[in-house]
C-alpha cells in the first residue's frame, strides 16, 4: 500500500515539492541531534547550561506564533516556503559550526522562529492543495518528515564512520536541500495565497482548545517515548543494552508506516474515527508497556503506540485549517502551541512523577491522557471530513 500511495503522490509535482520541505526539516534536525555532543564539548557547556540553552529554540517558536499573523497577511505562502527553508538550512550550518556561545544562542533562537513559520506555510499549503485536488495529502507529507528523520540518523552514522565531522555533514545535507528547493522553486512560487486576513487573534472556543489539547497529548506521547523508553527498558525491564533502543525504534518505524498510509486510512474510515481510534490504540499500547513488564510485550506496546499516534497530528492540522471564522495561520498557531507544550513539558512531567512514584506509575499518566484525548475527539465538532470526499481514494488510481 505504501508504494502504491507514494507512486500516486509523486504524480502531483507541486505537492511533491511541498512534501520534500517536510523531509528537509527532519533531515536538518537529524544531523543536528547527532552533533550536540560535539558542540557541548567544543563550547564548554555543562549538562545544565546546555539544557537551558536549548530552550531558546522553543522561545523562538513562541515568537513565531506571535509574528505569524503579520507575516502571512503580507507575504504569499509560496514565496515564504521558497526562501524560508533555504534560510533554515543556512542557519543550521551556522548553528552546528558556531565558534562561540553567543553565535550558538542566536542560531538556536532563529532556528525555532524559522521552523515554526516554515511549518505554518507548508501545512497551510498542503491543506489548500487537498481542497484543490479533492485528495488527502497531509498524512503522507508528515510521513515524509518521519522518513527524513530516519534517513538523517542513518546518514550521520555512515558519515561519522567515514571520519566526516558534523560541521561538514550539515554542509553536505544543506547543499542538497537548497539544490532541490531551487530546482522546484517554480512549483513553490506558484502558491500565491495570502493565508491570513490580517484580523486579530480571537479567544478560542472549547472545541478549538480541544484540538490543541489533543495535539498536546499526541506530542507528549511522542516526546515521552523518545526520552524515556530506553530508560524504562534499562531500569524497569532490566533489558540488555542491545534491546534498550528497540522500543523507540519500533515506535518510529510504526509511526512512519502509519503516516505514509495515513491518507488512505483516513479516507477509508473518516477523520473522527482516525483520531478516536488512534487515541484508544495509543492508550492500549501504553497499558501493555506499563502493566505487562516483559521486554517483548513492551516493544509490541511501543509499536502499537506508534501506529496509534501516526494519523492524529495530520488530521488535527487539517481540522485546525478549516475552522470557521479563523484563518489557517490562527488555527495552526493554536495546534502547534499545544504540541510545543506537550513535547517540551511532557517528558519533564514524567520525570518529576517518576522521581517520587517510579517510572511505571509516571507512564500511567499517558494512559489517562490518551483516553481523555479519545473522549475529547469524540465530542469535538471540528473533527470531521472537512469537505474532502470520503468516498474518493486518497490518491487517484487512474493516474497510473
C-alpha positions, 0 to 999 in steps of 0.5 A: 500500500505504501508504494502504491500511495507514494507512486500516486503522490509523486504524480502531483509535482507541486505537492511533491515539492511541498512534501520534500520541505517536510523531509528537509526539516527532519533531515536538518534536525537529524544531523543536528541531534547527532552533533550536540555532543560535539558542540557541548564539548567544543563550547564548554557547556555543562549538562545544565547550561546546555539544557537551558540553552536549548530552550531558546529554540522553543522561545523562538517558536513562541515568537513565531506564533506571535509574528505569524499573523503579520507575516502571512497577511503580507507575504504569499505562502509560496514565496515564504516556503521558497526562501524560508527553508533555504534560510533554515538550512543556512542557519543550521550550518551556522548553528552546528559550526558556531565558534562561540556561545553567543553565535550558538544562542542566536542560531538556536533562537532563529532556528525555532522562529524559522521552523515554526513559520516554515511549518505554518506555510507548508501545512497551510499549503498542503491543506489548500492543495487537498481542497484543490485536488479533492485528495488527502495529502497531509498524512503522507507529507508528515510521513515524509518528515518521519522518513527524513528523520530516519534517513538523517540518523542513518546518514550521520552514522555512515558519515561519522564512520567515514571520519566526516565531522558534523560541521561538514555533514550539515554542509553536505545535507544543506547543499542538497536541500537548497539544490532541490528547493531551487530546482522546484522553486517554480512549483513553490512560487506558484502558491500565491495565497495570502493565508491570513486576513490580517484580523486579530487573534480571537479567544478560542472556543472549547472545541478549538482548545480541544484540538490543541489539547489533543495535539498536546497529548499526541506530542507528549506521547511522542516526546515521552517515548523518545526520552524515556523508553530506553530508560524504562527498558534499562531500569524497569525491564532490566533489558540488555543494552542491545534491546534498550533502543528497540522500543523507540525504534519500533515506535518510529518505524510504526509511526512512519508506516502509519503516516505514509498510509495515513491518507488512505486510512483516513479516507477509508474510515473518516477523520473522527474515527482516525483520531478516536481510534488512534487515541484508544490504540495509543492508550492500549499500547501504553497499558501493555508497556506499563502493566505487562513488564516483559521486554517483548510485550513492551516493544509490541506496546511501543509499536502499537503506540506508534501506529496509534499516534501516526494519523492524529497530528495530520488530521488535527492540522487539517481540522485546525485549517478549516475552522470557521471564522479563523484563518489557517495561520490562527488555527495552526498557531493554536495546534502547534502551541499545544504540541510545543507544550506537550513535547517540551513539558511532557517528558519533564512531567514524567520525570518529576512523577517518576522521581517520587512514584517510579517510572511505571506509575509516571507512564500511567499518566499517558494512559489517562491522557490518551483516553481523555484525548479519545473522549475529547475527539469524540465530542469535538465538532471540528473533527470531521471530513472537512469537505474532502470526499470520503468516498474518493481514494486518497490518491487517484488510481487512474493516474497510473 
